[in-house]
Amino acid sequence: MNAAYPPPPPAGGRDRTTAWGVLGIVLGLICCGILGVGFGYLSIRDAKRYGRSPVLGYVAIALGVLNIIGSVILRVGGHHPLWNND
């Protein structure tokens, strides 16, 4: 019986990979692209730490970047709904 043992779980902390990813996706879509990117990064970081899939983090970053680009395009074009265009 010379089987290898599975690696031990990381010491301390909680796995918030899914929470960061979902929060990043929601915020990246609705309002704040920068927060979407930040929470996406946190999701990827936790995914690497706990051996989980980083897909939610990458989706959150992509949607956050798209939100930022869309906001810049709307602002430059003068059609952004939250800015006073007088």
mmCIF file as gemmi writes it, N, C-alpha and C atoms, coordinates in Angstrom:
data_model
loop_
_atom_site.group_PDB
_atom_site.id
_atom_site.type_symbol
_atom_site.label_atom_id
_atom_site.label_alt_id
_atom_site.label_comp_id
_atom_site.label_asym_id
_atom_site.label_entity_id
_atom_site.label_seq_id
_atom_site.pdbx_PDB_ins_code
_atom_site.Cartn_x
_atom_site.Cartn_y
_atom_site.Cartn_z
_atom_site.occupancy
_atom_site.B_iso_or_equiv
_atom_site.pdbx_formal_charge
_atom_site.auth_seq_id
_atom_site.auth_asym_id
_atom_site.pdbx_PDB_model_num
ATOM 1 N N . MET Axp A 1 ? 0.833 -1.173 0 1 0 ? 1 A 1
ATOM 2 C CA . MET Axp A 1 ? 0 0 0 1 0 ? 1 A 1
ATOM 3 C C . MET Axp A 1 ? 0.882 1.241 0 1 0 ? 1 A 1
ATOM 4 N N . ASN Axp A 2 ? 1.198 1.677 -1.161 1 0 ? 2 A 1
ATOM 5 C CA . ASN Axp A 2 ? 2.062 2.833 -1.293 1 0 ? 2 A 1
ATOM 6 C C . ASN Axp A 2 ? 1.341 3.951 -2.045 1 0 ? 2 A 1
ATOM 7 N N . ALA Axp A 3 ? 0.063 4.175 -1.688 1 0 ? 3 A 1
ATOM 8 C CA . ALA Axp A 3 ? -0.752 5.187 -2.362 1 0 ? 3 A 1
ATOM 9 C C . ALA Axp A 3 ? -0.436 6.57 -1.802 1 0 ? 3 A 1
ATOM 10 N N . ALA Axp A 4 ? -0.468 7.547 -2.684 1 0 ? 4 A 1
ATOM 11 C CA . ALA Axp A 4 ? -0.205 8.928 -2.261 1 0 ? 4 A 1
ATOM 12 C C . ALA Axp A 4 ? -1.457 9.512 -1.603 1 0 ? 4 A 1
ATOM 13 N N . TYR Axp A 5 ? -1.225 10.32 -0.612 1 0 ? 5 A 1
ATOM 14 C CA . TYR Axp A 5 ? -2.333 10.992 0.059 1 0 ? 5 A 1
ATOM 15 C C . TYR Axp A 5 ? -2.747 12.228 -0.73 1 0 ? 5 A 1
ATOM 16 N N . PRO Axp A 6 ? -4.025 12.595 -0.696 1 0 ? 6 A 1
ATOM 17 C CA . PRO Axp A 6 ? -4.44 13.831 -1.373 1 0 ? 6 A 1
ATOM 18 C C . PRO Axp A 6 ? -3.854 15.034 -0.638 1 0 ? 6 A 1
ATOM 19 N N . PRO Axp A 7 ? -3.658 16.145 -1.359 1 0 ? 7 A 1
ATOM 20 C CA . PRO Axp A 7 ? -3.069 17.32 -0.698 1 0 ? 7 A 1
ATOM 21 C C . PRO Axp A 7 ? -4.006 17.866 0.37 1 0 ? 7 A 1
ATOM 22 N N . PRO Axp A 8 ? -3.442 18.38 1.446 1 0 ? 8 A 1
ATOM 23 C CA . PRO Axp A 8 ? -4.298 18.933 2.499 1 0 ? 8 A 1
ATOM 24 C C . PRO Axp A 8 ? -4.95 20.232 2.048 1 0 ? 8 A 1
ATOM 25 N N . PRO Axp A 9 ? -6.113 20.557 2.593 1 0 ? 9 A 1
ATOM 26 C CA . PRO Axp A 9 ? -6.754 21.819 2.236 1 0 ? 9 A 1
ATOM 27 C C . PRO Axp A 9 ? -5.928 22.989 2.76 1 0 ? 9 A 1
ATOM 28 N N . PRO Axp A 10 ? -6.064 24.157 2.135 1 0 ? 10 A 1
ATOM 29 C CA . PRO Axp A 10 ? -5.316 25.317 2.616 1 0 ? 10 A 1
ATOM 30 C C . PRO Axp A 10 ? -5.667 25.642 4.06 1 0 ? 10 A 1
ATOM 31 N N . ALA Axp A 11 ? -4.689 26.122 4.774 1 0 ? 11 A 1
ATOM 32 C CA . ALA Axp A 11 ? -4.899 26.427 6.186 1 0 ? 11 A 1
ATOM 33 C C . ALA Axp A 11 ? -5.748 27.675 6.334 1 0 ? 11 A 1
ATOM 34 N N . GLY Axp A 12 ? -6.82 27.56 7.083 1 0 ? 12 A 1
ATOM 35 C CA . GLY Axp A 12 ? -7.67 28.699 7.403 1 0 ? 12 A 1
ATOM 36 C C . GLY Axp A 12 ? -8.383 29.274 6.198 1 0 ? 12 A 1
ATOM 37 N N . GLY Axp A 13 ? -9.249 30.228 6.448 1 0 ? 13 A 1
ATOM 38 C CA . GLY Axp A 13 ? -9.944 30.924 5.378 1 0 ? 13 A 1
ATOM 39 C C . GLY Axp A 13 ? -11.145 30.162 4.867 1 0 ? 13 A 1
ATOM 40 N N . ARG Axp A 14 ? -11.956 30.885 4.116 1 0 ? 14 A 1
ATOM 41 C CA . ARG Axp A 14 ? -13.143 30.29 3.513 1 0 ? 14 A 1
ATOM 42 C C . ARG Axp A 14 ? -13.063 30.458 2.011 1 0 ? 14 A 1
ATOM 43 N N . ASP Axp A 15 ? -13.623 29.5 1.299 1 0 ? 15 A 1
ATOM 44 C CA . ASP Axp A 15 ? -13.63 29.54 -0.157 1 0 ? 15 A 1
ATOM 45 C C . ASP Axp A 15 ? -14.788 30.43 -0.617 1 0 ? 15 A 1
ATOM 46 N N . ARG Axp A 16 ? -14.457 31.602 -1.112 1 0 ? 16 A 1
ATOM 47 C CA . ARG Axp A 16 ? -15.474 32.544 -1.585 1 0 ? 16 A 1
ATOM 48 C C . ARG Axp A 16 ? -15.396 32.708 -3.103 1 0 ? 16 A 1
ATOM 49 N N . THR Axp A 17 ? -14.887 31.716 -3.802 1 0 ? 17 A 1
ATOM 50 C CA . THR Axp A 17 ? -14.707 31.796 -5.246 1 0 ? 17 A 1
ATOM 51 C C . THR Axp A 17 ? -16.015 32.1 -5.954 1 0 ? 17 A 1
ATOM 52 N N . THR Axp A 18 ? -17.062 31.362 -5.631 1 0 ? 18 A 1
ATOM 53 C CA . THR Axp A 18 ? -18.347 31.562 -6.287 1 0 ? 18 A 1
ATOM 54 C C . THR Axp A 18 ? -18.958 32.905 -5.903 1 0 ? 18 A 1
ATOM 55 N N . ALA Axp A 19 ? -18.847 33.286 -4.65 1 0 ? 19 A 1
ATOM 56 C CA . ALA Axp A 19 ? -19.417 34.566 -4.206 1 0 ? 19 A 1
ATOM 57 C C . ALA Axp A 19 ? -18.761 35.732 -4.932 1 0 ? 19 A 1
ATOM 58 N N . TRP Axp A 20 ? -17.429 35.736 -5.008 1 0 ? 20 A 1
ATOM 59 C CA . TRP Axp A 20 ? -16.739 36.823 -5.71 1 0 ? 20 A 1
ATOM 60 C C . TRP Axp A 20 ? -17.109 36.828 -7.184 1 0 ? 20 A 1
ATOM 61 N N . GLY Axp A 21 ? -17.189 35.652 -7.796 1 0 ? 21 A 1
ATOM 62 C CA . GLY Axp A 21 ? -17.51 35.572 -9.224 1 0 ? 21 A 1
ATOM 63 C C . GLY Axp A 21 ? -18.901 36.074 -9.541 1 0 ? 21 A 1
ATOM 64 N N . VAL Axp A 22 ? -19.888 35.64 -8.77 1 0 ? 22 A 1
ATOM 65 C CA . VAL Axp A 22 ? -21.267 36.08 -9.011 1 0 ? 22 A 1
ATOM 66 C C . VAL Axp A 22 ? -21.399 37.574 -8.747 1 0 ? 22 A 1
ATOM 67 N N . LEU Axp A 23 ? -20.798 38.051 -7.676 1 0 ? 23 A 1
ATOM 68 C CA . LEU Axp A 23 ? -20.844 39.482 -7.362 1 0 ? 23 A 1
ATOM 69 C C . LEU Axp A 23 ? -20.173 40.294 -8.475 1 0 ? 23 A 1
ATOM 70 N N . GLY Axp A 24 ? -19.066 39.817 -8.991 1 0 ? 24 A 1
ATOM 71 C CA . GLY Axp A 24 ? -18.394 40.504 -10.088 1 0 ? 24 A 1
ATOM 72 C C . GLY Axp A 24 ? -19.222 40.534 -11.351 1 0 ? 24 A 1
ATOM 73 N N . ILE Axp A 25 ? -19.899 39.431 -11.665 1 0 ? 25 A 1
ATOM 74 C CA . ILE Axp A 25 ? -20.746 39.383 -12.861 1 0 ? 25 A 1
ATOM 75 C C . ILE Axp A 25 ? -21.914 40.347 -12.725 1 0 ? 25 A 1
ATOM 76 N N . VAL Axp A 26 ? -22.58 40.326 -11.58 1 0 ? 26 A 1
ATOM 77 C CA . VAL Axp A 26 ? -23.749 41.19 -11.381 1 0 ? 26 A 1
ATOM 78 C C . VAL Axp A 26 ? -23.333 42.661 -11.433 1 0 ? 26 A 1
ATOM 79 N N . LEU Axp A 27 ? -22.296 43.025 -10.709 1 0 ? 27 A 1
ATOM 80 C CA . LEU Axp A 27 ? -21.871 44.424 -10.708 1 0 ? 27 A 1
ATOM 81 C C . LEU Axp A 27 ? -21.28 44.835 -12.055 1 0 ? 27 A 1
ATOM 82 N N . GLY Axp A 28 ? -20.6 43.926 -12.715 1 0 ? 28 A 1
ATOM 83 C CA . GLY Axp A 28 ? -20.043 44.228 -14.028 1 0 ? 28 A 1
ATOM 84 C C . GLY Axp A 28 ? -21.111 44.458 -15.069 1 0 ? 28 A 1
ATOM 85 N N . LEU Axp A 29 ? -22.242 43.784 -14.946 1 0 ? 29 A 1
ATOM 86 C CA . LEU Axp A 29 ? -23.347 43.965 -15.888 1 0 ? 29 A 1
ATOM 87 C C . LEU Axp A 29 ? -24.197 45.19 -15.568 1 0 ? 29 A 1
ATOM 88 N N . ILE Axp A 30 ? -24.486 45.403 -14.31 1 0 ? 30 A 1
ATOM 89 C CA . ILE Axp A 30 ? -25.47 46.41 -13.934 1 0 ? 30 A 1
ATOM 90 C C . ILE Axp A 30 ? -24.88 47.812 -13.841 1 0 ? 30 A 1
ATOM 91 N N . CYS Axp A 31 ? -23.827 47.99 -13.054 1 0 ? 31 A 1
ATOM 92 C CA . CYS Axp A 31 ? -23.436 49.37 -12.795 1 0 ? 31 A 1
ATOM 93 C C . CYS Axp A 31 ? -21.951 49.647 -12.914 1 0 ? 31 A 1
ATOM 94 N N . CYS Axp A 32 ? -21.141 48.897 -12.259 1 0 ? 32 A 1
ATOM 95 C CA . CYS Axp A 32 ? -19.753 49.302 -12.034 1 0 ? 32 A 1
ATOM 96 C C . CYS Axp A 32 ? -18.789 48.307 -12.662 1 0 ? 32 A 1
ATOM 97 N N . GLY Axp A 33 ? -18.265 48.648 -13.818 1 0 ? 33 A 1
ATOM 98 C CA . GLY Axp A 33 ? -17.317 47.769 -14.48 1 0 ? 33 A 1
ATOM 99 C C . GLY Axp A 33 ? -16.047 47.566 -13.684 1 0 ? 33 A 1
ATOM 100 N N . ILE Axp A 34 ? -15.603 48.621 -13.01 1 0 ? 34 A 1
ATOM 101 C CA . ILE Axp A 34 ? -14.37 48.519 -12.232 1 0 ? 34 A 1
ATOM 102 C C . ILE Axp A 34 ? -14.536 47.529 -11.077 1 0 ? 34 A 1
ATOM 103 N N . LEU Axp A 35 ? -15.687 47.586 -10.411 1 0 ? 35 A 1
ATOM 104 C CA . LEU Axp A 35 ? -15.934 46.62 -9.331 1 0 ? 35 A 1
ATOM 105 C C . LEU Axp A 35 ? -16.055 45.202 -9.882 1 0 ? 35 A 1
ATOM 106 N N . GLY Axp A 36 ? -16.642 45.05 -11.058 1 0 ? 36 A 1
ATOM 107 C CA . GLY Axp A 36 ? -16.724 43.741 -11.696 1 0 ? 36 A 1
ATOM 108 C C . GLY Axp A 36 ? -15.354 43.15 -11.951 1 0 ? 36 A 1
ATOM 109 N N . VAL Axp A 37 ? -14.435 43.988 -12.423 1 0 ? 37 A 1
ATOM 110 C CA . VAL Axp A 37 ? -13.063 43.536 -12.665 1 0 ? 37 A 1
ATOM 111 C C . VAL Axp A 37 ? -12.388 43.165 -11.344 1 0 ? 37 A 1
ATOM 112 N N . GLY Axp A 38 ? -12.584 43.984 -10.323 1 0 ? 38 A 1
ATOM 113 C CA . GLY Axp A 38 ? -11.973 43.711 -9.014 1 0 ? 38 A 1
ATOM 114 C C . GLY Axp A 38 ? -12.468 42.421 -8.398 1 0 ? 38 A 1
ATOM 115 N N . PHE Axp A 39 ? -13.778 42.222 -8.404 1 0 ? 39 A 1
ATOM 116 C CA . PHE Axp A 39 ? -14.322 40.995 -7.835 1 0 ? 39 A 1
ATOM 117 C C . PHE Axp A 39 ? -13.967 39.784 -8.696 1 0 ? 39 A 1
ATOM 118 N N . GLY Axp A 40 ? -13.843 39.972 -10.011 1 0 ? 40 A 1
ATOM 119 C CA . GLY Axp A 40 ? -13.387 38.888 -10.877 1 0 ? 40 A 1
ATOM 120 C C . GLY Axp A 40 ? -11.977 38.456 -10.518 1 0 ? 40 A 1
ATOM 121 N N . TYR Axp A 41 ? -11.106 39.442 -10.248 1 0 ? 41 A 1
ATOM 122 C CA . TYR Axp A 41 ? -9.745 39.123 -9.822 1 0 ? 41 A 1
ATOM 123 C C . TYR Axp A 41 ? -9.757 38.337 -8.511 1 0 ? 41 A 1
ATOM 124 N N . LEU Axp A 42 ? -10.586 38.777 -7.554 1 0 ? 42 A 1
ATOM 125 C CA . LEU Axp A 42 ? -10.664 38.055 -6.275 1 0 ? 42 A 1
ATOM 126 C C . LEU Axp A 42 ? -11.157 36.622 -6.474 1 0 ? 42 A 1
ATOM 127 N N . SER Axp A 43 ? -12.096 36.441 -7.406 1 0 ? 43 A 1
ATOM 128 C CA . SER Axp A 43 ? -12.602 35.098 -7.687 1 0 ? 43 A 1
ATOM 129 C C . SER Axp A 43 ? -11.508 34.207 -8.275 1 0 ? 43 A 1
ATOM 130 N N . ILE Axp A 44 ? -10.732 34.744 -9.195 1 0 ? 44 A 1
ATOM 131 C CA . ILE Axp A 44 ? -9.636 33.959 -9.795 1 0 ? 44 A 1
ATOM 132 C C . ILE Axp A 44 ? -8.59 33.631 -8.741 1 0 ? 44 A 1
ATOM 133 N N . ARG Axp A 45 ? -8.265 34.594 -7.9 1 0 ? 45 A 1
ATOM 134 C CA . ARG Axp A 45 ? -7.277 34.375 -6.841 1 0 ? 45 A 1
ATOM 135 C C . ARG Axp A 45 ? -7.723 33.248 -5.905 1 0 ? 45 A 1
ATOM 136 N N . ASP Axp A 46 ? -8.99 33.285 -5.467 1 0 ? 46 A 1
ATOM 137 C CA . ASP Axp A 46 ? -9.487 32.229 -4.579 1 0 ? 46 A 1
ATOM 138 C C . ASP Axp A 46 ? -9.587 30.893 -5.307 1 0 ? 46 A 1
ATOM 139 N N . ALA Axp A 47 ? -9.935 30.919 -6.589 1 0 ? 47 A 1
ATOM 140 C CA . ALA Axp A 47 ? -10.024 29.67 -7.349 1 0 ? 47 A 1
ATOM 141 C C . ALA Axp A 47 ? -8.666 28.98 -7.409 1 0 ? 47 A 1
ATOM 142 N N . LYS Axp A 48 ? -7.608 29.746 -7.624 1 0 ? 48 A 1
ATOM 143 C CA . LYS Axp A 48 ? -6.268 29.16 -7.653 1 0 ? 48 A 1
ATOM 144 C C . LYS Axp A 48 ? -5.865 28.652 -6.274 1 0 ? 48 A 1
ATOM 145 N N . ARG Axp A 49 ? -6.242 29.388 -5.252 1 0 ? 49 A 1
ATOM 146 C CA . ARG Axp A 49 ? -5.88 29.014 -3.88 1 0 ? 49 A 1
ATOM 147 C C . ARG Axp A 49 ? -6.561 27.715 -3.456 1 0 ? 49 A 1
ATOM 148 N N . TYR Axp A 50 ? -7.818 27.52 -3.855 1 0 ? 50 A 1
ATOM 149 C CA . TYR Axp A 50 ? -8.586 26.359 -3.402 1 0 ? 50 A 1
ATOM 150 C C . TYR Axp A 50 ? -8.754 25.284 -4.47 1 0 ? 50 A 1
ATOM 151 N N . GLY Axp A 51 ? -8.102 25.438 -5.614 1 0 ? 51 A 1
ATOM 152 C CA . GLY Axp A 51 ? -8.165 24.414 -6.648 1 0 ? 51 A 1
ATOM 153 C C . GLY Axp A 51 ? -9.507 24.33 -7.345 1 0 ? 51 A 1
ATOM 154 N N . ARG Axp A 52 ? -10.185 25.439 -7.495 1 0 ? 52 A 1
ATOM 155 C CA . ARG Axp A 52 ? -11.497 25.477 -8.154 1 0 ? 52 A 1
ATOM 156 C C . ARG Axp A 52 ? -11.359 26.065 -9.557 1 0 ? 52 A 1
ATOM 157 N N . SER Axp A 53 ? -12.442 26.046 -10.309 1 0 ? 53 A 1
ATOM 158 C CA . SER Axp A 53 ? -12.441 26.592 -11.664 1 0 ? 53 A 1
ATOM 159 C C . SER Axp A 53 ? -12.534 28.116 -11.631 1 0 ? 53 A 1
ATOM 160 N N . PRO Axp A 54 ? -11.683 28.819 -12.373 1 0 ? 54 A 1
ATOM 161 C CA . PRO Axp A 54 ? -11.693 30.285 -12.368 1 0 ? 54 A 1
ATOM 162 C C . PRO Axp A 54 ? -12.621 30.908 -13.414 1 0 ? 54 A 1
ATOM 163 N N . VAL Axp A 55 ? -13.526 30.127 -13.994 1 0 ? 55 A 1
ATOM 164 C CA . VAL Axp A 55 ? -14.362 30.618 -15.095 1 0 ? 55 A 1
ATOM 165 C C . VAL Axp A 55 ? -15.218 31.814 -14.674 1 0 ? 55 A 1
ATOM 166 N N . LEU Axp A 56 ? -15.828 31.77 -13.495 1 0 ? 56 A 1
ATOM 167 C CA . LEU Axp A 56 ? -16.661 32.9 -13.061 1 0 ? 56 A 1
ATOM 168 C C . LEU Axp A 56 ? -15.845 34.181 -12.964 1 0 ? 56 A 1
ATOM 169 N N . GLY Axp A 57 ? -14.628 34.095 -12.511 1 0 ? 57 A 1
ATOM 170 C CA . GLY Axp A 57 ? -13.766 35.269 -12.418 1 0 ? 57 A 1
ATOM 171 C C . GLY Axp A 57 ? -13.45 35.852 -13.783 1 0 ? 57 A 1
ATOM 172 N N . TYR Axp A 58 ? -13.162 34.981 -14.75 1 0 ? 58 A 1
ATOM 173 C CA . TYR Axp A 58 ? -12.867 35.465 -16.101 1 0 ? 58 A 1
ATOM 174 C C . TYR Axp A 58 ? -14.101 36.098 -16.742 1 0 ? 58 A 1
ATOM 175 N N . VAL Axp A 59 ? -15.268 35.517 -16.508 1 0 ? 59 A 1
ATOM 176 C CA . VAL Axp A 59 ? -16.512 36.098 -17.04 1 0 ? 59 A 1
ATOM 177 C C . VAL Axp A 59 ? -16.765 37.459 -16.4 1 0 ? 59 A 1
ATOM 178 N N . ALA Axp A 60 ? -16.551 37.563 -15.093 1 0 ? 60 A 1
ATOM 179 C CA . ALA Axp A 60 ? -16.757 38.838 -14.401 1 0 ? 60 A 1
ATOM 180 C C . ALA Axp A 60 ? -15.812 39.909 -14.943 1 0 ? 60 A 1
ATOM 181 N N . ILE Axp A 61 ? -14.559 39.557 -15.177 1 0 ? 61 A 1
ATOM 182 C CA . ILE Axp A 61 ? -13.603 40.526 -15.719 1 0 ? 61 A 1
ATOM 183 C C . ILE Axp A 61 ? -14.01 40.944 -17.128 1 0 ? 61 A 1
ATOM 184 N N . ALA Axp A 62 ? -14.404 39.983 -17.944 1 0 ? 62 A 1
ATOM 185 C CA . ALA Axp A 62 ? -14.807 40.305 -19.322 1 0 ? 62 A 1
ATOM 186 C C . ALA Axp A 62 ? -16.019 41.238 -19.339 1 0 ? 62 A 1
ATOM 187 N N . LEU Axp A 63 ? -17.023 40.948 -18.515 1 0 ? 63 A 1
ATOM 188 C CA . LEU Axp A 63 ? -18.213 41.796 -18.489 1 0 ? 63 A 1
ATOM 189 C C . LEU Axp A 63 ? -17.908 43.171 -17.9 1 0 ? 63 A 1
ATOM 190 N N . GLY Axp A 64 ? -17.031 43.223 -16.918 1 0 ? 64 A 1
ATOM 191 C CA . GLY Axp A 64 ? -16.629 44.511 -16.359 1 0 ? 64 A 1
ATOM 192 C C . GLY Axp A 64 ? -15.914 45.371 -17.39 1 0 ? 64 A 1
ATOM 193 N N . VAL Axp A 65 ? -15.018 44.759 -18.16 1 0 ? 65 A 1
ATOM 194 C CA . VAL Axp A 65 ? -14.3 45.499 -19.205 1 0 ? 65 A 1
ATOM 195 C C . VAL Axp A 65 ? -15.274 45.958 -20.285 1 0 ? 65 A 1
ATOM 196 N N . LEU Axp A 66 ? -16.217 45.105 -20.68 1 0 ? 66 A 1
ATOM 197 C CA . LEU Axp A 66 ? -17.217 45.512 -21.663 1 0 ? 66 A 1
ATOM 198 C C . LEU Axp A 66 ? -18.067 46.676 -21.148 1 0 ? 66 A 1
ATOM 199 N N . ASN Axp A 67 ? -18.398 46.658 -19.862 1 0 ? 67 A 1
ATOM 200 C CA . ASN Axp A 67 ? -19.154 47.757 -19.268 1 0 ? 67 A 1
ATOM 201 C C . ASN Axp A 67 ? -18.348 49.05 -19.319 1 0 ? 67 A 1
ATOM 202 N N . ILE Axp A 68 ? -17.075 48.975 -18.993 1 0 ? 68 A 1
ATOM 203 C CA . ILE Axp A 68 ? -16.224 50.168 -19.029 1 0 ? 68 A 1
ATOM 204 C C . ILE Axp A 68 ? -16.122 50.707 -20.456 1 0 ? 68 A 1
ATOM 205 N N . ILE Axp A 69 ? -15.878 49.838 -21.419 1 0 ? 69 A 1
ATOM 206 C CA . ILE Axp A 69 ? -15.758 50.261 -22.814 1 0 ? 69 A 1
ATOM 207 C C . ILE Axp A 69 ? -17.068 50.861 -23.307 1 0 ? 69 A 1
ATOM 208 N N . GLY Axp A 70 ? -18.191 50.209 -22.99 1 0 ? 70 A 1
ATOM 209 C CA . GLY Axp A 70 ? -19.497 50.737 -23.392 1 0 ? 70 A 1
ATOM 210 C C . GLY Axp A 70 ? -19.787 52.096 -22.779 1 0 ? 70 A 1
ATOM 211 N N . SER Axp A 71 ? -19.428 52.264 -21.516 1 0 ? 71 A 1
ATOM 212 C CA . SER Axp A 71 ? -19.65 53.551 -20.855 1 0 ? 71 A 1
ATOM 213 C C . SER Axp A 71 ? -18.806 54.647 -21.491 1 0 ? 71 A 1
ATOM 214 N N . VAL Axp A 72 ? -17.566 54.333 -21.836 1 0 ? 72 A 1
ATOM 215 C CA . VAL Axp A 72 ? -16.705 55.319 -22.484 1 0 ? 72 A 1
ATOM 216 C C . VAL Axp A 72 ? -17.269 55.698 -23.85 1 0 ? 72 A 1
ATOM 217 N N . ILE Axp A 73 ? -17.723 54.717 -24.606 1 0 ? 73 A 1
ATOM 218 C CA . ILE Axp A 73 ? -18.284 54.993 -25.932 1 0 ? 73 A 1
ATOM 219 C C . ILE Axp A 73 ? -19.538 55.855 -25.807 1 0 ? 73 A 1
ATOM 220 N N . LEU Axp A 74 ? -20.416 55.527 -24.87 1 0 ? 74 A 1
ATOM 221 C CA . LEU Axp A 74 ? -21.625 56.328 -24.689 1 0 ? 74 A 1
ATOM 222 C C . LEU Axp A 74 ? -21.297 57.744 -24.228 1 0 ? 74 A 1
ATOM 223 N N . ARG Axp A 75 ? -20.324 57.876 -23.343 1 0 ? 75 A 1
ATOM 224 C CA . ARG Axp A 75 ? -19.958 59.2 -22.839 1 0 ? 75 A 1
ATOM 225 C C . ARG Axp A 75 ? -19.34 60.058 -23.939 1 0 ? 75 A 1
ATOM 226 N N . VAL Axp A 76 ? -18.465 59.479 -24.734 1 0 ? 76 A 1
ATOM 227 C CA . VAL Axp A 76 ? -17.835 60.231 -25.819 1 0 ? 76 A 1
ATOM 228 C C . VAL Axp A 76 ? -18.878 60.629 -26.864 1 0 ? 76 A 1
ATOM 229 N N . GLY Axp A 77 ? -19.83 59.754 -27.11 1 0 ? 77 A 1
ATOM 230 C CA . GLY Axp A 77 ? -20.875 60.049 -28.084 1 0 ? 77 A 1
ATOM 231 C C . GLY Axp A 77 ? -21.946 60.993 -27.564 1 0 ? 77 A 1
ATOM 232 N N . GLY Axp A 78 ? -21.912 61.281 -26.264 1 0 ? 78 A 1
ATOM 233 C CA . GLY Axp A 78 ? -22.885 62.2 -25.691 1 0 ? 78 A 1
ATOM 234 C C . GLY Axp A 78 ? -24.237 61.585 -25.391 1 0 ? 78 A 1
ATOM 235 N N . HIS Axp A 79 ? -24.313 60.267 -25.308 1 0 ? 79 A 1
ATOM 236 C CA . HIS Axp A 79 ? -25.589 59.595 -25.1 1 0 ? 79 A 1
ATOM 237 C C . HIS Axp A 79 ? -25.665 58.833 -23.789 1 0 ? 79 A 1
ATOM 238 N N . HIS Axp A 80 ? -24.752 59.062 -22.875 1 0 ? 80 A 1
ATOM 239 C CA . HIS Axp A 80 ? -24.744 58.331 -21.609 1 0 ? 80 A 1
ATOM 240 C C . HIS Axp A 80 ? -25.936 58.777 -20.762 1 0 ? 80 A 1
ATOM 241 N N . PRO Axp A 81 ? -26.768 57.859 -20.291 1 0 ? 81 A 1
ATOM 242 C CA . PRO Axp A 81 ? -27.995 58.24 -19.586 1 0 ? 81 A 1
ATOM 243 C C . PRO Axp A 81 ? -27.763 58.85 -18.192 1 0 ? 81 A 1
ATOM 244 N N . LEU Axp A 82 ? -26.605 58.65 -17.592 1 0 ? 82 A 1
ATOM 245 C CA . LEU Axp A 82 ? -26.382 59.148 -16.244 1 0 ? 82 A 1
ATOM 246 C C . LEU Axp A 82 ? -25.586 60.446 -16.2 1 0 ? 82 A 1
ATOM 247 N N . TRP Axp A 83 ? -25.146 60.943 -17.329 1 0 ? 83 A 1
ATOM 248 C CA . TRP Axp A 83 ? -24.368 62.179 -17.365 1 0 ? 83 A 1
ATOM 249 C C . TRP Axp A 83 ? -25.237 63.287 -17.943 1 0 ? 83 A 1
ATOM 250 N N . ASN Axp A 84 ? -25.09 64.485 -17.415 1 0 ? 84 A 1
ATOM 251 C CA . ASN Axp A 84 ? -25.815 65.643 -17.916 1 0 ? 84 A 1
ATOM 252 C C . ASN Axp A 84 ? -25.155 66.09 -19.228 1 0 ? 84 A 1
ATOM 253 N N . ASN Axp A 85 ? -25.894 66.051 -20.289 1 0 ? 85 A 1
ATOM 254 C CA . ASN Axp A 85 ? -25.339 66.333 -21.624 1 0 ? 85 A 1
ATOM 255 C C . ASN Axp A 85 ? -25.627 67.748 -22.088 1 0 ? 85 A 1
ATOM 256 N N . ASP Axp A 86 ? -25.747 68.697 -21.2 1 0 ? 86 A 1
ATOM 257 C CA . ASP Axp A 86 ? -26.04 70.071 -21.62 1 0 ? 86 A 1
ATOM 258 C C . ASP Axp A 86 ? -24.86 70.747 -22.245 1 0 ? 86 A 1
